[in-house]
Amino acid sequence: MTWLPIYNAFCVFIFLVSAIFWQLEGVLIFLIFFSFSTLFLWLETVNINFHYIDSYWLFILSEAIVFISLLVSCLWFYETDFCHLSNASDIPLFGCFLLLSSSITVTAYHHNLGVNRNINFNLLLTIFLGICFVFLQGFEFNECNLTLLNSSYHASCFCTVGLHFSHVVIGLILLTGCLLIGYNTLTNYYTTLIIWYWHFVDYIWLLVYLIVYIC
C-alpha cells in the first residue's frame, strides 16, 4: 500500500470543495498538488518493464485532448443567460461521489492483488458504483428539458457528458472482464492498465463537472 491514493483523495477533496464554493485559488492548489502526484506516478513506472506502456500513455493523452477540446467548446459558446443541463448540487454532484468512491474501491482491489483472496468484493463494489452512475446519468438525461438543438453551448455540453458516459460504459465492460476472466489469466499488466483507465474516467469527470455544471 502506498501513500499515493490517500494523497490523491486529499487533492480531490480540495478540488471538490473549491469547485462547489467557486474558489479558484483552491483549484490552482489542486493542480499544483496533483502535478506532484502525476510526476510520482510517472517515476514509479519508469523502471517497470510493461509492454507498450508508452503507447498506453499516448492513448490516454489523446483521450484527454478530445475531452479538453469539447470542454473548451463549452466555455467558448457559453452565454450568461444560458442554463446548465442540471443543477450542479443535485444529480451531477452525487455522480461525483459515486465515481470517486469507485476510484477508492478499485484502488483497494489493485493494492490487494495477489495478497487477499477476497479482492473480488472490491471489484464488485466498483462495478456496482459504476452501474449506479450510468443509471443516474440516464435519469438526468431523461429529466433534462434541453436538447442538442437549443444552442451550440448545449450541444457541446451534451457531447462532453455523452462522451464521458460512453467511457464509463467501456470501463465497466473492462472491469467486468477482470471479474469474469480473473487476475491469473489477465496478469498484472492488463489488470493494471484497466484500473488506470478507470481512474482516468473518474478524474476526467471532475473537469466535466466543473465546466459543464458549475462554470
PyMOL commands that place a pseudoatom at each C-alpha (Angstrom):
pseudoatom trace, name=CA, resn=MET, resi=1, chain=A, elem=C, hetatm=0, pos=[0.000, 0.000, 0.000]
pseudoatom trace, name=CA, resn=THR, resi=2, chain=A, elem=C, hetatm=0, pos=[1.464, 3.374, -0.993]
pseudoatom trace, name=CA, resn=TRP, resi=3, chain=A, elem=C, hetatm=0, pos=[0.712, 6.906, 0.175]
pseudoatom trace, name=CA, resn=LEU, resi=4, chain=A, elem=C, hetatm=0, pos=[-0.463, 7.920, -3.312]
pseudoatom trace, name=CA, resn=PRO, resi=5, chain=A, elem=C, hetatm=0, pos=[-4.208, 7.011, -3.008]
pseudoatom trace, name=CA, resn=ILE, resi=6, chain=A, elem=C, hetatm=0, pos=[-4.526, 8.993, 0.254]
pseudoatom trace, name=CA, resn=TYR, resi=7, chain=A, elem=C, hetatm=0, pos=[-2.666, 11.943, -1.274]
pseudoatom trace, name=CA, resn=ASN, resi=8, chain=A, elem=C, hetatm=0, pos=[-4.861, 11.837, -4.396]
pseudoatom trace, name=CA, resn=ALA, resi=9, chain=A, elem=C, hetatm=0, pos=[-8.014, 11.669, -2.255]
pseudoatom trace, name=CA, resn=PHE, resi=10, chain=A, elem=C, hetatm=0, pos=[-6.843, 14.804, -0.415]
pseudoatom trace, name=CA, resn=CYS, resi=11, chain=A, elem=C, hetatm=0, pos=[-6.239, 16.543, -3.761]
pseudoatom trace, name=CA, resn=VAL, resi=12, chain=A, elem=C, hetatm=0, pos=[-9.705, 15.586, -4.993]
pseudoatom trace, name=CA, resn=PHE, resi=13, chain=A, elem=C, hetatm=0, pos=[-11.221, 16.859, -1.739]
pseudoatom trace, name=CA, resn=ILE, resi=14, chain=A, elem=C, hetatm=0, pos=[-9.573, 20.251, -2.293]
pseudoatom trace, name=CA, resn=PHE, resi=15, chain=A, elem=C, hetatm=0, pos=[-10.859, 20.320, -5.865]
pseudoatom trace, name=CA, resn=LEU, resi=16, chain=A, elem=C, hetatm=0, pos=[-14.463, 19.472, -4.930]
pseudoatom trace, name=CA, resn=VAL, resi=17, chain=A, elem=C, hetatm=0, pos=[-14.663, 21.985, -2.084]
pseudoatom trace, name=CA, resn=SER, resi=18, chain=A, elem=C, hetatm=0, pos=[-13.099, 24.697, -4.254]
pseudoatom trace, name=CA, resn=ALA, resi=19, chain=A, elem=C, hetatm=0, pos=[-15.410, 23.932, -7.185]
pseudoatom trace, name=CA, resn=ILE, resi=20, chain=A, elem=C, hetatm=0, pos=[-18.573, 23.857, -5.063]
pseudoatom trace, name=CA, resn=PHE, resi=21, chain=A, elem=C, hetatm=0, pos=[-17.763, 27.179, -3.375]
pseudoatom trace, name=CA, resn=TRP, resi=22, chain=A, elem=C, hetatm=0, pos=[-16.221, 28.542, -6.605]
pseudoatom trace, name=CA, resn=GLN, resi=23, chain=A, elem=C, hetatm=0, pos=[-12.858, 29.388, -5.042]
pseudoatom trace, name=CA, resn=LEU, resi=24, chain=A, elem=C, hetatm=0, pos=[-10.460, 29.351, -7.982]
pseudoatom trace, name=CA, resn=GLU, resi=25, chain=A, elem=C, hetatm=0, pos=[-7.435, 29.583, -5.681]
pseudoatom trace, name=CA, resn=GLY, resi=26, chain=A, elem=C, hetatm=0, pos=[-8.285, 26.109, -4.430]
pseudoatom trace, name=CA, resn=VAL, resi=27, chain=A, elem=C, hetatm=0, pos=[-8.462, 24.793, -7.996]
pseudoatom trace, name=CA, resn=LEU, resi=28, chain=A, elem=C, hetatm=0, pos=[-4.969, 26.203, -8.593]
pseudoatom trace, name=CA, resn=ILE, resi=29, chain=A, elem=C, hetatm=0, pos=[-3.702, 24.492, -5.422]
pseudoatom trace, name=CA, resn=PHE, resi=30, chain=A, elem=C, hetatm=0, pos=[-5.281, 21.238, -6.655]
pseudoatom trace, name=CA, resn=LEU, resi=31, chain=A, elem=C, hetatm=0, pos=[-3.464, 21.499, -9.988]
pseudoatom trace, name=CA, resn=ILE, resi=32, chain=A, elem=C, hetatm=0, pos=[-0.137, 22.092, -8.239]
pseudoatom trace, name=CA, resn=PHE, resi=33, chain=A, elem=C, hetatm=0, pos=[-0.610, 19.201, -5.811]
pseudoatom trace, name=CA, resn=PHE, resi=34, chain=A, elem=C, hetatm=0, pos=[-1.894, 16.848, -8.493]
pseudoatom trace, name=CA, resn=SER, resi=35, chain=A, elem=C, hetatm=0, pos=[1.110, 17.612, -10.710]
pseudoatom trace, name=CA, resn=PHE, resi=36, chain=A, elem=C, hetatm=0, pos=[3.318, 16.108, -7.976]
pseudoatom trace, name=CA, resn=SER, resi=37, chain=A, elem=C, hetatm=0, pos=[1.104, 13.028, -7.928]
pseudoatom trace, name=CA, resn=THR, resi=38, chain=A, elem=C, hetatm=0, pos=[1.398, 12.681, -11.706]
pseudoatom trace, name=CA, resn=LEU, resi=39, chain=A, elem=C, hetatm=0, pos=[5.186, 13.090, -11.534]
pseudoatom trace, name=CA, resn=PHE, resi=40, chain=A, elem=C, hetatm=0, pos=[5.467, 10.430, -8.818]
pseudoatom trace, name=CA, resn=LEU, resi=41, chain=A, elem=C, hetatm=0, pos=[3.299, 8.013, -10.809]
pseudoatom trace, name=CA, resn=TRP, resi=42, chain=A, elem=C, hetatm=0, pos=[5.495, 8.516, -13.855]
pseudoatom trace, name=CA, resn=LEU, resi=43, chain=A, elem=C, hetatm=0, pos=[8.707, 7.967, -11.836]
pseudoatom trace, name=CA, resn=GLU, resi=44, chain=A, elem=C, hetatm=0, pos=[7.159, 4.870, -10.243]
pseudoatom trace, name=CA, resn=THR, resi=45, chain=A, elem=C, hetatm=0, pos=[6.537, 3.284, -13.636]
pseudoatom trace, name=CA, resn=VAL, resi=46, chain=A, elem=C, hetatm=0, pos=[9.815, 4.227, -15.353]
pseudoatom trace, name=CA, resn=ASN, resi=47, chain=A, elem=C, hetatm=0, pos=[11.626, 1.101, -14.232]
pseudoatom trace, name=CA, resn=ILE, resi=48, chain=A, elem=C, hetatm=0, pos=[8.688, -1.278, -14.676]
pseudoatom trace, name=CA, resn=ASN, resi=49, chain=A, elem=C, hetatm=0, pos=[9.029, -3.478, -17.740]
pseudoatom trace, name=CA, resn=PHE, resi=50, chain=A, elem=C, hetatm=0, pos=[5.453, -3.127, -19.006]
pseudoatom trace, name=CA, resn=HIS, resi=51, chain=A, elem=C, hetatm=0, pos=[4.948, -3.849, -22.691]
pseudoatom trace, name=CA, resn=TYR, resi=52, chain=A, elem=C, hetatm=0, pos=[3.758, -0.902, -24.748]
pseudoatom trace, name=CA, resn=ILE, resi=53, chain=A, elem=C, hetatm=0, pos=[3.418, 1.318, -21.662]
pseudoatom trace, name=CA, resn=ASP, resi=54, chain=A, elem=C, hetatm=0, pos=[4.387, 4.428, -23.637]
pseudoatom trace, name=CA, resn=SER, resi=55, chain=A, elem=C, hetatm=0, pos=[1.705, 3.687, -26.215]
pseudoatom trace, name=CA, resn=TYR, resi=56, chain=A, elem=C, hetatm=0, pos=[-0.843, 3.364, -23.446]
pseudoatom trace, name=CA, resn=TRP, resi=57, chain=A, elem=C, hetatm=0, pos=[0.010, 6.805, -22.058]
pseudoatom trace, name=CA, resn=LEU, resi=58, chain=A, elem=C, hetatm=0, pos=[-0.194, 8.250, -25.573]
pseudoatom trace, name=CA, resn=PHE, resi=59, chain=A, elem=C, hetatm=0, pos=[-3.674, 6.757, -25.822]
pseudoatom trace, name=CA, resn=ILE, resi=60, chain=A, elem=C, hetatm=0, pos=[-4.672, 8.386, -22.522]
pseudoatom trace, name=CA, resn=LEU, resi=61, chain=A, elem=C, hetatm=0, pos=[-3.190, 11.691, -23.737]
pseudoatom trace, name=CA, resn=SER, resi=62, chain=A, elem=C, hetatm=0, pos=[-5.233, 11.520, -26.942]
pseudoatom trace, name=CA, resn=GLU, resi=63, chain=A, elem=C, hetatm=0, pos=[-8.373, 10.857, -24.895]
pseudoatom trace, name=CA, resn=ALA, resi=64, chain=A, elem=C, hetatm=0, pos=[-7.595, 13.840, -22.668]
pseudoatom trace, name=CA, resn=ILE, resi=65, chain=A, elem=C, hetatm=0, pos=[-7.126, 16.064, -25.747]
pseudoatom trace, name=CA, resn=VAL, resi=66, chain=A, elem=C, hetatm=0, pos=[-10.582, 15.078, -27.033]
pseudoatom trace, name=CA, resn=PHE, resi=67, chain=A, elem=C, hetatm=0, pos=[-12.190, 15.934, -23.707]
pseudoatom trace, name=CA, resn=ILE, resi=68, chain=A, elem=C, hetatm=0, pos=[-10.305, 19.211, -23.403]
pseudoatom trace, name=CA, resn=SER, resi=69, chain=A, elem=C, hetatm=0, pos=[-11.371, 20.191, -26.920]
pseudoatom trace, name=CA, resn=LEU, resi=70, chain=A, elem=C, hetatm=0, pos=[-15.037, 19.678, -26.049]
pseudoatom trace, name=CA, resn=LEU, resi=71, chain=A, elem=C, hetatm=0, pos=[-14.656, 21.460, -22.713]
pseudoatom trace, name=CA, resn=VAL, resi=72, chain=A, elem=C, hetatm=0, pos=[-13.088, 24.451, -24.449]
pseudoatom trace, name=CA, resn=SER, resi=73, chain=A, elem=C, hetatm=0, pos=[-16.101, 24.478, -26.783]
pseudoatom trace, name=CA, resn=CYS, resi=74, chain=A, elem=C, hetatm=0, pos=[-18.390, 24.609, -23.744]
pseudoatom trace, name=CA, resn=LEU, resi=75, chain=A, elem=C, hetatm=0, pos=[-16.537, 27.642, -22.411]
pseudoatom trace, name=CA, resn=TRP, resi=76, chain=A, elem=C, hetatm=0, pos=[-16.352, 29.302, -25.817]
pseudoatom trace, name=CA, resn=PHE, resi=77, chain=A, elem=C, hetatm=0, pos=[-20.082, 29.111, -26.585]
pseudoatom trace, name=CA, resn=TYR, resi=78, chain=A, elem=C, hetatm=0, pos=[-21.297, 29.886, -23.071]
pseudoatom trace, name=CA, resn=GLU, resi=79, chain=A, elem=C, hetatm=0, pos=[-23.560, 32.928, -22.602]
pseudoatom trace, name=CA, resn=THR, resi=80, chain=A, elem=C, hetatm=0, pos=[-24.646, 34.374, -19.275]
pseudoatom trace, name=CA, resn=ASP, resi=81, chain=A, elem=C, hetatm=0, pos=[-28.336, 33.724, -19.960]
pseudoatom trace, name=CA, resn=PHE, resi=82, chain=A, elem=C, hetatm=0, pos=[-27.817, 30.014, -20.735]
pseudoatom trace, name=CA, resn=CYS, resi=83, chain=A, elem=C, hetatm=0, pos=[-28.942, 27.443, -18.167]
pseudoatom trace, name=CA, resn=HIS, resi=84, chain=A, elem=C, hetatm=0, pos=[-26.961, 24.330, -17.311]
pseudoatom trace, name=CA, resn=LEU, resi=85, chain=A, elem=C, hetatm=0, pos=[-28.042, 20.788, -18.096]
pseudoatom trace, name=CA, resn=SER, resi=86, chain=A, elem=C, hetatm=0, pos=[-28.731, 20.133, -14.393]
pseudoatom trace, name=CA, resn=ASN, resi=87, chain=A, elem=C, hetatm=0, pos=[-28.333, 21.786, -11.028]
pseudoatom trace, name=CA, resn=ALA, resi=88, chain=A, elem=C, hetatm=0, pos=[-24.677, 21.413, -10.012]
pseudoatom trace, name=CA, resn=SER, resi=89, chain=A, elem=C, hetatm=0, pos=[-25.581, 20.497, -6.416]
pseudoatom trace, name=CA, resn=ASP, resi=90, chain=A, elem=C, hetatm=0, pos=[-28.098, 17.837, -7.436]
pseudoatom trace, name=CA, resn=ILE, resi=91, chain=A, elem=C, hetatm=0, pos=[-27.576, 14.795, -9.706]
pseudoatom trace, name=CA, resn=PRO, resi=92, chain=A, elem=C, hetatm=0, pos=[-24.078, 15.712, -11.046]
pseudoatom trace, name=CA, resn=LEU, resi=93, chain=A, elem=C, hetatm=0, pos=[-22.670, 16.183, -7.522]
pseudoatom trace, name=CA, resn=PHE, resi=94, chain=A, elem=C, hetatm=0, pos=[-23.995, 12.774, -6.463]
pseudoatom trace, name=CA, resn=GLY, resi=95, chain=A, elem=C, hetatm=0, pos=[-22.351, 11.369, -9.587]
pseudoatom trace, name=CA, resn=CYS, resi=96, chain=A, elem=C, hetatm=0, pos=[-19.030, 12.812, -8.371]
pseudoatom trace, name=CA, resn=PHE, resi=97, chain=A, elem=C, hetatm=0, pos=[-19.268, 10.917, -5.110]
pseudoatom trace, name=CA, resn=LEU, resi=98, chain=A, elem=C, hetatm=0, pos=[-20.222, 7.694, -6.912]
pseudoatom trace, name=CA, resn=LEU, resi=99, chain=A, elem=C, hetatm=0, pos=[-17.213, 7.835, -9.231]
pseudoatom trace, name=CA, resn=LEU, resi=100, chain=A, elem=C, hetatm=0, pos=[-14.767, 8.964, -6.542]
pseudoatom trace, name=CA, resn=SER, resi=101, chain=A, elem=C, hetatm=0, pos=[-15.995, 6.153, -4.294]
pseudoatom trace, name=CA, resn=SER, resi=102, chain=A, elem=C, hetatm=0, pos=[-15.439, 3.708, -7.156]
pseudoatom trace, name=CA, resn=SER, resi=103, chain=A, elem=C, hetatm=0, pos=[-11.916, 5.080, -7.504]
pseudoatom trace, name=CA, resn=ILE, resi=104, chain=A, elem=C, hetatm=0, pos=[-11.267, 4.206, -3.857]
pseudoatom trace, name=CA, resn=THR, resi=105, chain=A, elem=C, hetatm=0, pos=[-12.670, 0.684, -4.187]
pseudoatom trace, name=CA, resn=VAL, resi=106, chain=A, elem=C, hetatm=0, pos=[-10.747, -0.054, -7.395]
pseudoatom trace, name=CA, resn=THR, resi=107, chain=A, elem=C, hetatm=0, pos=[-7.567, 1.191, -5.672]
pseudoatom trace, name=CA, resn=ALA, resi=108, chain=A, elem=C, hetatm=0, pos=[-8.236, -1.226, -2.814]
pseudoatom trace, name=CA, resn=TYR, resi=109, chain=A, elem=C, hetatm=0, pos=[-8.699, -4.002, -5.379]
pseudoatom trace, name=CA, resn=HIS, resi=110, chain=A, elem=C, hetatm=0, pos=[-5.446, -3.030, -7.110]
pseudoatom trace, name=CA, resn=HIS, resi=111, chain=A, elem=C, hetatm=0, pos=[-3.315, -2.942, -3.974]
pseudoatom trace, name=CA, resn=ASN, resi=112, chain=A, elem=C, hetatm=0, pos=[-4.610, -6.283, -2.718]
pseudoatom trace, name=CA, resn=LEU, resi=113, chain=A, elem=C, hetatm=0, pos=[-3.865, -8.183, -5.929]
pseudoatom trace, name=CA, resn=GLY, resi=114, chain=A, elem=C, hetatm=0, pos=[-2.016, -11.379, -5.125]
pseudoatom trace, name=CA, resn=VAL, resi=115, chain=A, elem=C, hetatm=0, pos=[-2.381, -10.823, -1.359]
pseudoatom trace, name=CA, resn=ASN, resi=116, chain=A, elem=C, hetatm=0, pos=[-6.051, -11.091, -0.438]
pseudoatom trace, name=CA, resn=ARG, resi=117, chain=A, elem=C, hetatm=0, pos=[-8.290, -13.798, -1.860]
pseudoatom trace, name=CA, resn=ASN, resi=118, chain=A, elem=C, hetatm=0, pos=[-11.423, -11.714, -1.214]
pseudoatom trace, name=CA, resn=ILE, resi=119, chain=A, elem=C, hetatm=0, pos=[-10.430, -8.899, -3.565]
pseudoatom trace, name=CA, resn=ASN, resi=120, chain=A, elem=C, hetatm=0, pos=[-13.415, -9.588, -5.822]
pseudoatom trace, name=CA, resn=PHE, resi=121, chain=A, elem=C, hetatm=0, pos=[-15.622, -7.791, -3.295]
pseudoatom trace, name=CA, resn=ASN, resi=122, chain=A, elem=C, hetatm=0, pos=[-13.827, -4.515, -4.013]
pseudoatom trace, name=CA, resn=LEU, resi=123, chain=A, elem=C, hetatm=0, pos=[-14.097, -5.130, -7.743]
pseudoatom trace, name=CA, resn=LEU, resi=124, chain=A, elem=C, hetatm=0, pos=[-17.800, -5.964, -7.455]
pseudoatom trace, name=CA, resn=LEU, resi=125, chain=A, elem=C, hetatm=0, pos=[-18.374, -2.792, -5.452]
pseudoatom trace, name=CA, resn=THR, resi=126, chain=A, elem=C, hetatm=0, pos=[-16.544, -0.766, -8.103]
pseudoatom trace, name=CA, resn=ILE, resi=127, chain=A, elem=C, hetatm=0, pos=[-18.736, -2.226, -10.843]
pseudoatom trace, name=CA, resn=PHE, resi=128, chain=A, elem=C, hetatm=0, pos=[-21.861, -1.577, -8.764]
pseudoatom trace, name=CA, resn=LEU, resi=129, chain=A, elem=C, hetatm=0, pos=[-20.930, 2.078, -8.233]
pseudoatom trace, name=CA, resn=GLY, resi=130, chain=A, elem=C, hetatm=0, pos=[-20.213, 2.462, -11.943]
pseudoatom trace, name=CA, resn=ILE, resi=131, chain=A, elem=C, hetatm=0, pos=[-23.598, 0.971, -12.856]
pseudoatom trace, name=CA, resn=CYS, resi=132, chain=A, elem=C, hetatm=0, pos=[-25.276, 3.342, -10.395]
pseudoatom trace, name=CA, resn=PHE, resi=133, chain=A, elem=C, hetatm=0, pos=[-23.569, 6.255, -12.152]
pseudoatom trace, name=CA, resn=VAL, resi=134, chain=A, elem=C, hetatm=0, pos=[-24.814, 5.008, -15.541]
pseudoatom trace, name=CA, resn=PHE, resi=135, chain=A, elem=C, hetatm=0, pos=[-28.420, 4.829, -14.300]
pseudoatom trace, name=CA, resn=LEU, resi=136, chain=A, elem=C, hetatm=0, pos=[-28.049, 8.220, -12.611]
pseudoatom trace, name=CA, resn=GLN, resi=137, chain=A, elem=C, hetatm=0, pos=[-26.809, 9.736, -15.876]
pseudoatom trace, name=CA, resn=GLY, resi=138, chain=A, elem=C, hetatm=0, pos=[-29.705, 8.165, -17.765]
pseudoatom trace, name=CA, resn=PHE, resi=139, chain=A, elem=C, hetatm=0, pos=[-32.160, 9.619, -15.256]
pseudoatom trace, name=CA, resn=GLU, resi=140, chain=A, elem=C, hetatm=0, pos=[-30.538, 13.044, -15.683]
pseudoatom trace, name=CA, resn=PHE, resi=141, chain=A, elem=C, hetatm=0, pos=[-30.866, 12.894, -19.474]
pseudoatom trace, name=CA, resn=ASN, resi=142, chain=A, elem=C, hetatm=0, pos=[-34.496, 11.819, -19.128]
pseudoatom trace, name=CA, resn=GLU, resi=143, chain=A, elem=C, hetatm=0, pos=[-35.312, 14.713, -16.802]
pseudoatom trace, name=CA, resn=CYS, resi=144, chain=A, elem=C, hetatm=0, pos=[-33.408, 17.343, -18.807]
pseudoatom trace, name=CA, resn=ASN, resi=145, chain=A, elem=C, hetatm=0, pos=[-35.622, 19.729, -20.788]
pseudoatom trace, name=CA, resn=LEU, resi=146, chain=A, elem=C, hetatm=0, pos=[-32.772, 20.826, -23.059]
pseudoatom trace, name=CA, resn=THR, resi=147, chain=A, elem=C, hetatm=0, pos=[-31.619, 19.228, -26.305]
pseudoatom trace, name=CA, resn=LEU, resi=148, chain=A, elem=C, hetatm=0, pos=[-28.669, 19.349, -28.667]
pseudoatom trace, name=CA, resn=LEU, resi=149, chain=A, elem=C, hetatm=0, pos=[-30.595, 21.827, -30.818]
pseudoatom trace, name=CA, resn=ASN, resi=150, chain=A, elem=C, hetatm=0, pos=[-31.018, 24.519, -28.161]
pseudoatom trace, name=CA, resn=SER, resi=151, chain=A, elem=C, hetatm=0, pos=[-27.640, 26.124, -28.782]
pseudoatom trace, name=CA, resn=SER, resi=152, chain=A, elem=C, hetatm=0, pos=[-24.020, 25.393, -29.661]
pseudoatom trace, name=CA, resn=TYR, resi=153, chain=A, elem=C, hetatm=0, pos=[-23.210, 25.574, -25.960]
pseudoatom trace, name=CA, resn=HIS, resi=154, chain=A, elem=C, hetatm=0, pos=[-25.757, 22.916, -25.015]
pseudoatom trace, name=CA, resn=ALA, resi=155, chain=A, elem=C, hetatm=0, pos=[-24.656, 20.749, -27.939]
pseudoatom trace, name=CA, resn=SER, resi=156, chain=A, elem=C, hetatm=0, pos=[-21.074, 20.935, -26.643]
pseudoatom trace, name=CA, resn=CYS, resi=157, chain=A, elem=C, hetatm=0, pos=[-22.222, 20.054, -23.130]
pseudoatom trace, name=CA, resn=PHE, resi=158, chain=A, elem=C, hetatm=0, pos=[-24.255, 17.068, -24.292]
pseudoatom trace, name=CA, resn=CYS, resi=159, chain=A, elem=C, hetatm=0, pos=[-21.350, 15.814, -26.416]
pseudoatom trace, name=CA, resn=THR, resi=160, chain=A, elem=C, hetatm=0, pos=[-18.943, 16.143, -23.481]
pseudoatom trace, name=CA, resn=VAL, resi=161, chain=A, elem=C, hetatm=0, pos=[-21.200, 14.384, -20.995]
pseudoatom trace, name=CA, resn=GLY, resi=162, chain=A, elem=C, hetatm=0, pos=[-22.164, 11.769, -23.589]
pseudoatom trace, name=CA, resn=LEU, resi=163, chain=A, elem=C, hetatm=0, pos=[-18.514, 11.062, -24.392]
pseudoatom trace, name=CA, resn=HIS, resi=164, chain=A, elem=C, hetatm=0, pos=[-17.756, 10.561, -20.724]
pseudoatom trace, name=CA, resn=PHE, resi=165, chain=A, elem=C, hetatm=0, pos=[-20.850, 8.337, -20.403]
pseudoatom trace, name=CA, resn=SER, resi=166, chain=A, elem=C, hetatm=0, pos=[-19.514, 6.098, -23.180]
pseudoatom trace, name=CA, resn=HIS, resi=167, chain=A, elem=C, hetatm=0, pos=[-16.140, 5.874, -21.427]
pseudoatom trace, name=CA, resn=VAL, resi=168, chain=A, elem=C, hetatm=0, pos=[-17.830, 4.799, -18.193]
pseudoatom trace, name=CA, resn=VAL, resi=169, chain=A, elem=C, hetatm=0, pos=[-19.675, 2.046, -20.079]
pseudoatom trace, name=CA, resn=ILE, resi=170, chain=A, elem=C, hetatm=0, pos=[-16.410, 0.890, -21.706]
pseudoatom trace, name=CA, resn=GLY, resi=171, chain=A, elem=C, hetatm=0, pos=[-14.701, 0.948, -18.311]
pseudoatom trace, name=CA, resn=LEU, resi=172, chain=A, elem=C, hetatm=0, pos=[-17.484, -1.173, -16.811]
pseudoatom trace, name=CA, resn=ILE, resi=173, chain=A, elem=C, hetatm=0, pos=[-17.092, -3.712, -19.616]
pseudoatom trace, name=CA, resn=LEU, resi=174, chain=A, elem=C, hetatm=0, pos=[-13.346, -3.913, -18.937]
pseudoatom trace, name=CA, resn=LEU, resi=175, chain=A, elem=C, hetatm=0, pos=[-13.839, -4.240, -15.168]
pseudoatom trace, name=CA, resn=THR, resi=176, chain=A, elem=C, hetatm=0, pos=[-16.424, -6.965, -15.741]
pseudoatom trace, name=CA, resn=GLY, resi=177, chain=A, elem=C, hetatm=0, pos=[-13.826, -8.698, -17.894]
pseudoatom trace, name=CA, resn=CYS, resi=178, chain=A, elem=C, hetatm=0, pos=[-11.415, -8.539, -14.946]
pseudoatom trace, name=CA, resn=LEU, resi=179, chain=A, elem=C, hetatm=0, pos=[-14.060, -10.145, -12.766]
pseudoatom trace, name=CA, resn=LEU, resi=180, chain=A, elem=C, hetatm=0, pos=[-15.025, -12.924, -15.174]
pseudoatom trace, name=CA, resn=ILE, resi=181, chain=A, elem=C, hetatm=0, pos=[-11.626, -13.738, -16.696]
pseudoatom trace, name=CA, resn=GLY, resi=182, chain=A, elem=C, hetatm=0, pos=[-9.678, -13.413, -13.463]
pseudoatom trace, name=CA, resn=TYR, resi=183, chain=A, elem=C, hetatm=0, pos=[-6.377, -11.929, -12.411]
pseudoatom trace, name=CA, resn=ASN, resi=184, chain=A, elem=C, hetatm=0, pos=[-4.339, -15.065, -13.114]
pseudoatom trace, name=CA, resn=THR, resi=185, chain=A, elem=C, hetatm=0, pos=[-5.352, -15.070, -16.780]
pseudoatom trace, name=CA, resn=LEU, resi=186, chain=A, elem=C, hetatm=0, pos=[-5.181, -11.318, -17.386]
pseudoatom trace, name=CA, resn=THR, resi=187, chain=A, elem=C, hetatm=0, pos=[-1.906, -10.953, -15.453]
pseudoatom trace, name=CA, resn=ASN, resi=188, chain=A, elem=C, hetatm=0, pos=[-0.821, -7.878, -13.548]
pseudoatom trace, name=CA, resn=TYR, resi=189, chain=A, elem=C, hetatm=0, pos=[-0.036, -5.907, -16.728]
pseudoatom trace, name=CA, resn=TYR, resi=190, chain=A, elem=C, hetatm=0, pos=[-3.520, -5.905, -18.278]
pseudoatom trace, name=CA, resn=THR, resi=191, chain=A, elem=C, hetatm=0, pos=[-5.265, -5.600, -14.921]
pseudoatom trace, name=CA, resn=THR, resi=192, chain=A, elem=C, hetatm=0, pos=[-3.208, -2.509, -14.107]
pseudoatom trace, name=CA, resn=LEU, resi=193, chain=A, elem=C, hetatm=0, pos=[-3.968, -0.873, -17.451]
pseudoatom trace, name=CA, resn=ILE, resi=194, chain=A, elem=C, hetatm=0, pos=[-7.706, -1.402, -16.944]
pseudoatom trace, name=CA, resn=ILE, resi=195, chain=A, elem=C, hetatm=0, pos=[-7.536, 0.078, -13.446]
pseudoatom trace, name=CA, resn=TRP, resi=196, chain=A, elem=C, hetatm=0, pos=[-5.582, 3.094, -14.691]
pseudoatom trace, name=CA, resn=TYR, resi=197, chain=A, elem=C, hetatm=0, pos=[-8.214, 3.592, -17.405]
pseudoatom trace, name=CA, resn=TRP, resi=198, chain=A, elem=C, hetatm=0, pos=[-10.934, 3.618, -14.758]
pseudoatom trace, name=CA, resn=HIS, resi=199, chain=A, elem=C, hetatm=0, pos=[-9.012, 6.223, -12.745]
pseudoatom trace, name=CA, resn=PHE, resi=200, chain=A, elem=C, hetatm=0, pos=[-8.801, 8.364, -15.882]
pseudoatom trace, name=CA, resn=VAL, resi=201, chain=A, elem=C, hetatm=0, pos=[-12.578, 8.100, -16.340]
pseudoatom trace, name=CA, resn=ASP, resi=202, chain=A, elem=C, hetatm=0, pos=[-13.095, 9.048, -12.682]
pseudoatom trace, name=CA, resn=TYR, resi=203, chain=A, elem=C, hetatm=0, pos=[-10.835, 12.074, -12.671]
pseudoatom trace, name=CA, resn=ILE, resi=204, chain=A, elem=C, hetatm=0, pos=[-11.857, 13.476, -16.052]
pseudoatom trace, name=CA, resn=TRP, resi=205, chain=A, elem=C, hetatm=0, pos=[-15.396, 13.664, -14.666]
pseudoatom trace, name=CA, resn=LEU, resi=206, chain=A, elem=C, hetatm=0, pos=[-14.202, 16.320, -12.226]
pseudoatom trace, name=CA, resn=LEU, resi=207, chain=A, elem=C, hetatm=0, pos=[-13.282, 18.572, -15.154]
pseudoatom trace, name=CA, resn=VAL, resi=208, chain=A, elem=C, hetatm=0, pos=[-16.594, 17.809, -16.848]
pseudoatom trace, name=CA, resn=TYR, resi=209, chain=A, elem=C, hetatm=0, pos=[-18.460, 18.611, -13.637]
pseudoatom trace, name=CA, resn=LEU, resi=210, chain=A, elem=C, hetatm=0, pos=[-16.570, 21.866, -13.121]
pseudoatom trace, name=CA, resn=ILE, resi=211, chain=A, elem=C, hetatm=0, pos=[-17.024, 23.241, -16.637]
pseudoatom trace, name=CA, resn=VAL, resi=212, chain=A, elem=C, hetatm=0, pos=[-20.377, 21.792, -17.750]
pseudoatom trace, name=CA, resn=TYR, resi=213, chain=A, elem=C, hetatm=0, pos=[-22.319, 22.184, -14.492]
pseudoatom trace, name=CA, resn=ILE, resi=214, chain=A, elem=C, hetatm=0, pos=[-20.599, 24.937, -12.494]
pseudoatom trace, name=CA, resn=CYS, resi=215, chain=A, elem=C, hetatm=0, pos=[-18.957, 27.422, -14.885]
for i in range(1, 215): cmd.bond("trace and resi %d" % i, "trace and resi %d" % (i + 1))
show_as sticks, trace
zoom trace
